Amino acid sequence: MSHQKFLAKAFIEKQSDWDVMLTNGQNSVIGEMVGDSLWAKKYFVDFLEYPDYVNNTKPELLTPENLKQWGGIAPGPFLEGQFYSLWVNQKVAEKIGIEVKQFDMTVDDFIGYLKAAYKYNQRNPNDYTAPIYESHTYKTVDIIGLMLYISCLDTPDDYLKAKVSAKRLKAWETTLKKIEEMSLYDPVFRDWDKVEWTATQNHLVDEKCLFYVNGSWMYNIWKEIDAEKVNNCAPLEFPKIKEHIMYPISYLVSWCVPKNAKNRDEAVKFLLEMNQPEVSESWTRHTKCPSGIKGNLSASSIGGDSFEEYLNYISKKYEKRNFNIYENPSWVLSSKFSKVDLQFYDVILGNKSVEEAMSQIKSKIGW
């Protein structure tokens, strides 16, 4: 029995065998299984009823818009968080002869780093170092394009309201022009379309690439691979053309209490204890990931490691301006045109000019 089917069955029993259940963000899937989009509201305890929970949770996570995914309730602690980042191996940067900015990197800074990596590979053909890691089984390089695009916009609504406009198309064209500049330096891992992500997760820690795009969970994967070498790596604020109006940070409710739990009151007390600053602090210290519980950075020192410095900086700079990278997959176009190729890979690989790419996009949407 799948995890989702197990949960769906447990909710409708007269009494659950489990007092605390792992949902792990499976709300939409389970809703389809039980035939009720408001299943969470029907079957889960609502923690909005508990003042301590509300007081300890970041308020932007308790807005009606954010809680819509749970039918309007708060089903548990937003302990787990994640961010997307551009990662660098500092030893590789030193080998190439560059010093990479952790914060406030411009797109021209970034292009300069790619140029330096390109020149290094020309001088050292037997020591090829991928400027940017990529694989065909888990593509992430296009997030650089997304973040450049976001930095061309003026307000979050310009991104969140997925409606085709001249402004959005112009911002994407500006982005592609910078991507085209990158293409001059063979930026993407050669043969990336044959590379399996699961077999090459070690590439950043093993100094086989300069940059790597992925989520904050990679720290924990790399730490398992090599606890010492991971310290040579650092998360970087994505490069920008103007300023980032938002940043890809999201939070997850993993643990919930079913209303039909035998020990419901004790289970609620347990999760309320998890929803405390000291628990969140432990989470961030061990995982280097953000948390939706208030006060989780209270013990972070200014002189902490690069992971904590990044987390502290990003969390404060983009407070209430975070977004889930998966919520708006159409980026430039509306959901009506979400399957239209934005031509990012063709441009960064040098297969098409910006003019060709924009012409094809506009033709597909009848612009």
N, C-alpha and C positions, 0 to 999 in steps of 0.2 A: 504494500500500500504506500502511495506517495505521501510525502509530508503534508501536502495540501489536502488530500483526501482524508488523512488521519485527523487533521484539525477540523475540517468541515463536519466529520462524523461526531467528533467530541463535543462540538458546540450544541448539537441538537439533542444530546442525551439528557435524560432527566437530571443526572448528576455527573459532572466530569470526574474522571479518575485523576485529573491533574489540576493542581491549584494555580500554578504559573505555567504559561504556555509560550513557546517560541513561535512567533509569527513571521519574523524576519522579512517584513515588508510584502507579504503575499496577499495583501488585502484584495486587489482586483481579481486575482485568480480564484481565491476562496469565495468571493462574492458571486462569481459565475457558477461555482459548484453548488452553492446552497440556494441559488436563484433569488438572491436578495442583495441589492447594492448597498443597503443599510445594515448589512449583517453585523458589522462591528458594534454599531449602536445598540443593536438588539441583544447581542450575546456577551459583550465585554463590559466590565466595570469602567465607569467614566471618572478619570482622576481629576477632572475639573471640579469635582465635588470636594476636593481636599485642599484647603488653603496652603498648606506647606508645599504641596506639589506645584501649585501655581506660582508661589513666591520663589521657588528654586529653579524654575524653568525659564529659558529665554523667551520673552514675551512675543517675539516675532513668530515663534513656533506654535503659539496658541491662538493665532488669528483664525477667524472663520474660514478664510481662504485656504490656509494650510491644513486645517483639520477636516476639510471637505473630503479628503481621501479616506478618513475614518468615519464618515457619516456625521461629522460635527462633534465627535467626542475626542478626548485625549486618553488613549487606552494604556499609557504607561510612560516610563521615563525615555526621553530622547538622549540616552546616554551615548550611543555610538554616532559619531560623525565622520565625515570624510571630505577631503578636498582633492581636486585635480591640480597637478603642478607640472612645471617643467623641471626635470631633475638633471643634475650635472655630476660628473665624476671629477673632483678637484685635481686628482693626480693626472688625469688625462688632459685637463685644461693646462696644467703646469707643463706637461710634456709638449703640448702644442705651442706653448709660449703665450698664453693669454690669461687674464684675470677676469673672471666672469662676475658680473653684478648679481647679487642675490635679490635686490629690490630696485624698482624704478628702472628696469632695463627697457630701452627703446628698441624699436624694430631695427633701427640702423645699427645699434650695438650688436644685436643678435646676428644680423647679416655679416657683420665684421667677424664674429666668432666662427661662423660657417666658412667664411673665406679663409681664415687661418687654418681650420681643419682641412680644407681642400688643398691648401698649399703644403701642409704637412704630409698628406697622402701622396702628393706628387713627388715630394722629396724622398719619401720612404715607402716605396711601392710594396715592400715585403712586410710592412707593419700597418696594414690598412686599419684605420679606426673610423667607424661609422660616425659621421657628424650627428645624425639623429637616428636612433633605433626605431624600427618599424617591423611589423609582421603582418601577414595577410590574414591570420586567424584572429587577430585582435588589433584592429587599426585604431591608432590614437593620434597620429601626427596631425590630422585635420583639426584637432582641438586648438592647435596653434593658430590656425586660420580663424576658428570661431572667436578666440580671444582677441585677435587683431580686429576682427569685424566689430566686436562689442566695444572696443576702444575707439571706434570711429563714430559711434552713436552718442546721442546727447542725454537720453534718459532711459531708465529701465523699461518704460513702456514701449520705446522704440524697438526693443528686442522682444518683449513678452507678448505684445499684440501682433500675432503672426499674420499680418496683412501686407500683401505686396504693395510697395510704394517706391516712388522714384528715389526717395532718401535711402531706403534700405538697399536698393540695387546699386546706388552710387557708392555706398559704404562697402559693399561686397567687391565692386570693381576696384576701389582703392586698396582693399585687402589683397586682391589677386595681383595687383601691380607689385606689391611688396613680395608676394610669394614668387612672382616671376623673377625678381632680383635674386631671391634665394636659389632658384633653379640653376643659376650660372655656376654654382659651386657643388653640384652633385650632393645635395644635403641628406637625402634619404638613404638608409642602409641598402647597399647594393644587394640585388636578388631578394629584396624584402618580400616580394610576392611568392617566394618559396620558403620563407622563414616561418617556423611554427613557434608561437609565443610560449607554449608550455616548456619547450626544449631550450629556450633562450632567455629565460627570466633573469639569468645570472649576468647578462652582458654588461650592465652598467657597473656592478660591483667588481667584475673581472676585467674592467678597463678596456672593453672592446668597443665602446662607443663614448661619445662626449655628452650627448643629451638623450634624455628618455622622457617621454610624456606618459603619465599615468597617475593613479590615485595615491593618496597617502598610505593606503594599505600596503603599498610596495615596500615601505620601510620594514614592515614585519616579515615579508617574504624574503627580502635581502638579508635581514638579520639572521634568519634561519640558515641561509646559504653560507654567510660568513659574517659573524658578529664583529670582527675587527674591520674588515674591508668596507662595511656599510658606513663607517665613519668618514670615509673618503668622499661620500656622496652628500649632496645637499639639495633641498627643494628650492626652486627659484620662482619668483613672481613672473608670470608670463610676460613676454615682450608686448609693447603697446605702440600704437601709432599716435593716439592722443592720450586719453585716460580711460581706464577700465571703469565702466559705470556699475558693473557687478562682477562677482567672482564665483566660480563653481565650488560651492560648499553646501553639503546637504547633511541632514540628520535623520536617523532611523529609530523607530520604536520597534524593539526586538521582543520585549517581554510584556505579556498582558495577563490579566486575571479574568477568567470566564465567570459570568454571573452565577453559573451553576456549580461553582467550585465548592467542594465539601468544607474546606478551611478558608473560605473567602476572606474573612477579616484578617487572618494572619498573613495571607498572601499579599493583601493590600499593604499591610504594615511592612512586609519585606521589601516590596518595590518602592515604597516611600523612603525606606532607609537607603536604597540604591540611588534615589534622586537627591543626593546630598553633594555639596561641593567637594568634600574630601574623596568621595568615590570617583567623581568626575576627574579630580586632580590625578588620582592614581591611573585612571584610564589614559589620560593624555600623556602622562609621564612614560607609561609602558609602551603605548602604541604610536605616539607622536601624531595622533589624530585628534580633531576637535570634538567637543561635546556640547549638547544642547542644554546642559545644566549650568546654571549661573555659577560664577566663581571658580571655574575650572582652571583659570590661569593665575589665580591669586598667589601661588607659591613660585611662579616662574620667575627666575632671576633674569636681569637684563643681560648678564654675561653667560647665559645658558648655551647649550650646543646649537648648531645651525638649524636643527629640526624644531626645537622649542622657540627659537628666535623667529623662525618663519611662521609658526603657528600663532604666536603672540601678535606678530605684526599684521598678518592677514586677517585674523579674527577681529582685531580692533579697527583696521582700516576699512574693512568691508562689512562691519556690523550692520545688520538689517539690509544689506545689499548683496546677499548671497542667493544663489539659485541652483536648482538641481539640473545638471547638464542633460539629463534624459527627458525632461519635461517638455522641451520644445525642439524636437528633432528637425523641424523644417528650417530653423535658423533664419534665412533670408526670406524665404517664401512662406506662404500660408500652408496649413495642413493639406489643403487641396492639391498642392504641388510638392508634397513632402518627398515624393520619389524622383523628382527631377534632379539630375546630377548637377551639383554646384561646380564641378570641374576643378576642384581643388587639386586632386592628385595629378590630373593631366597637366596642370600648370606647373606644379612644383617639380614634376619629373621632366619638364621641358618638352612635353608632347604637343602642347597647344600654347598659342599666344593668348594674352588677356582679351584681345579683340575677338578672337575666334571663340573663346570660352563664353564671353558675355553675349555674343551674337546667338550662340546656341541656347543659352539659358533663356534669353528673351523670346526666342522663337518657340521654345517649348511651352512658355506660359502665355503666349499671344500678346506680348507687350509691345 
